Amino acid sequence: MTELLEIKGQQLLLAFKVGARDVIKKTEKLNAINVFPVADGDTGSNLASLMREVLAVQASESETVSVICNRIGEAALIGSRGNSGIIFAQYLNGFAQHMPEKLAITIDDFIKGAHGAVESAYQSINNPTEGTMLSVMRDFANAIVMSKKTQSSLSNIITQSIAAAEVSVNNTPNQLKLLKLNAVVDSGALGFYTFIEGMSNALTNPDMMSEENLTVEPQLRLQEVETHRFAEAPTYRYCSEALLSNVNLSATEVKAAISDLGDSLVVATSQNSARIHIHTNTPERFFHQIATFGTVVDQKVDDMLLQYQVKQERKHRIALVTDSIADLPAEFILEQQIQVLPMNLLIDETSHLDKLTITSDYFYQRDLTARVSSSQPSLRLIENRFAYLKSYYEEVIVVTVAEKLSGTFSVIKKVAEEMSTPTFKIVMIDSKQNAVGQGLVVLQIADWIAAGKTLSEIEKLAEPLVANTEIFVSVDTVDGMIQSGRLPGRLGPLAKRLNLKPMIGLKADGGGTIKGIALSTKGSEKQLLKKIARLHRKQPITRYAIVHGNDAVRAQRMAALAEQQLGFKPAFIEEISTVVAMSAGEGAVAIGTTQGEKEEGNN
């Protein structure tokens, strides 16, 4: 063992990297013993995400320990996921806050850092629980102080303290009944111990202090999937996380402002960033609130209830995936276990996840001068969702918004081609629709899946289904249509000046087109209903649905009139997708129709 009286900044970074590497290697074991606070089996994966960011940190010999540790803290914050990851990130940031502007630190500096780290870690969580990584962090810091009384070498002091930390890990079942019941130690506690043990080994063995020894196996796709595997239904439905920059609030202030929105609240902060984790039933309220704290630069929302239901009782052999532009009742989506990929909505510099971190209510309250745009689901999100589905299904059908309207079809198709195998088949269907029209296509395919039709049968049936589905949108204001380019050339300004009310539809290939123009809202509604009546006479409409842009009264009126003409009620009446509302505007009402022979189970 090498005698060590001080630690240089680069030495400390390399020691941290050795600890990070060791945690990554133990990912599966940490996942397997994860039972607290919930048995969701992801502590190892969450810590591995953080540790991979730590491995990527670089530093020079001329940089101080403070600079290097703050860089580590920022990296940890970016990579942190879940309770364990965010608590660990706060520990590293707390350590960094107590590091001096020196090229090397002494044992006294390390003690200040360790105790500051513990204090920060405890402050990151609303209700600190003993028998977790928090206990081991505290016992490790206290052991360093005790060891200093009998040892002078930093390496000897840390080695003795590691032994005390091991005792602390093994004691966690005595502190938490759930751990004793499952005959395991706390997963996060073992993860922390693994990290400091690796750090200690590196500091006392110079041969380990090399970047060449830090290689780890490439991360598998399935490990990237942040899956919650609960033993019982979660109290709150959505696991929500955000990374913020330009944050001037403390972790305590952030927690106080949002603690009423759910549970499992953890907040980690660095010099000007924050990572926040919460389980909530209202992710849109959570993200609306935290947007006042700083700039949201990264966000994630997992539907834990859907994950729980798929694991406990997968309803169908084929998985059905769509994007958030498809308008469908939320209860139907959950009941049929449909996977929805959220579109991205950018308002000025802030990104939102359609129907998750922003809803129509918040969208209509926005600053009307703000720049608004949308984009397809992220590549990482699509890859992760397919990797998750691969754990439970062998066949997947994806129904997207019209390829002519969005790049969503193309980007999902590219991922599908890369991830499809003989034992994991992914079929792509371009709905050539959006909003309620796309929702009707998904609804019918869900019926076919529930009826037990095969993948090839559904693929064949989908083509005439798409051809026989239409959408008509009665627009109350053309401002959104002009901004989004849906009204080409001079038509938009002319329609605005004359207060015209266009009726928008889609061509057979999914491209947008104007189906009619009226002088008033009621005139537009009459045109729409006449279109429906003509369609029904030509070929019976077997199913229809209505969506609206913050005008439920108008939607209900249109539903009553349509029912008089068709003789049956709409399949559903829903709020329109936020992304579609961006162009259709507030007050818009759309009717989607499907023609053809009536399928069993149709409304």
LINMOLIN-V992476 format. One line per field, one symbol per residue. ss: DSSP state (~ for helix, > for strand, _ for the rest). phi: phi as a letter, one per 40 degrees, with the letter a starting at -180 (. if undefined). psi: psi as a letter, one per 40 degrees, with the letter a starting at -180 (. if undefined). Layout:
BEGIN
ss = ???
phi = ???
psi = ???
END
This chain:
BEGIN
ss = ______>>~~~~~~~~~~~~~~~~~_~~~~~~__________~~~~~~~~~~~~~_________~~~~~~~~~~~~~~~__~~~~~~~~~~~~~~~~______>>_~~~~~~~~~~~~~~~~~_>_______~~~~~~~~~~~~~~~~_____~~~~~~~~~~~~~~~~~~~~~~_~~~~~~____~~~~~~~~~~~~~~~~~~_~~~__~~~~______~~~~_____________>>>>>>>>_____~~~~~~~~~~~>>>>>>>>____>>>>>>>__~~~~~~~~____>>>>>>>>>~~~~~~~~~_____>>>>>>______~~~~~~___>>>__>>>>__>>>>>___>_~~~~~_______>>>>___~~~~~~~~~~~~____>>>>>>_______~~~~~~~~~~~~_>__>>>>>>>____~~~~~~~~~~~~~~~~____~~~~~~~~~~~~~_>>>>>>____~~~~~_______~~~~~~~___>>>>>>_____>>>>>>>__~~~~~~~~~~~~~~~~~~__>>>>>>>>___~~~~~~~~~~~~~~~______>>>__~~~~~~~____>>>>>>>________
phi = .ccbbabcdcccccccccccdccdcbdcccccccbbcbcbfbdccccccccccccccbabccccccccccccccccccccagdcccccccdccccccbcccbcabbcccccdccccccdcccccbcbdbcgbcdccdccccccccccccbbbcdcccccccccccccccccdcccbccccccfbcccccccccdccccdcdcccbdcccacccbcbcdccdcccccbbbccadccbcbcbbabbbfcbcccccccccbcccibfcbbbbbcababbbabacbcccdccccccciccbaaabbccccccccccaccbcbcbbabccccaccccdcccfccbcccbbbbfbbcbcdgbcabddccccccccccbabacdcdcccdccccccccbbbbbbbbbdddcbacddcccccccccbcbdbacbbcbccfbafcccccccdccccccccgccdcccdcccccccccbbbbbcccbcdcccccgcbcfcccdcccccfcbcbbabcccgccaccibbcaccccccccccccccdcccadccaaabbabgacccccccccccccccgacccabbccddcccdbcgcgcbbbbbbbhcccdgcc
psi = hhhhdihidddddddddddddddddeddddddeheieigefedddddddddddddehiiideiiddddddddddddddeiiidddddddddddddddehigieiiiddddddddddddddddeeidghhieadddddddddddddddddeidhddddddddddddddddeeddedhdddddefiihdddddddddddddddddegddeghddeeiiiihiddeehghhgidihididhhhiihiifheiidddddddeeeeaafhhhhiadeiihhhihiegdddddddeeedahheiihhhgdddddddddghdidhhhhiiedhhihddddddefhhhhhihhhhbehiihhecehiddddeeiheeihhiiiiiiddddddddddddeeieihhhhiihdeeiedddddddddddeiideghhhhhhefiibdddddddddddddddeeiidddddddddddddehiihhhhdiedddddeedhibedddddddefigihiaiideeiiiheihieiddddddddddddddddddhhheiiihiigfgdddddddddddddddeiiidihiiiidddddddiheihihiihiahhihei.
END
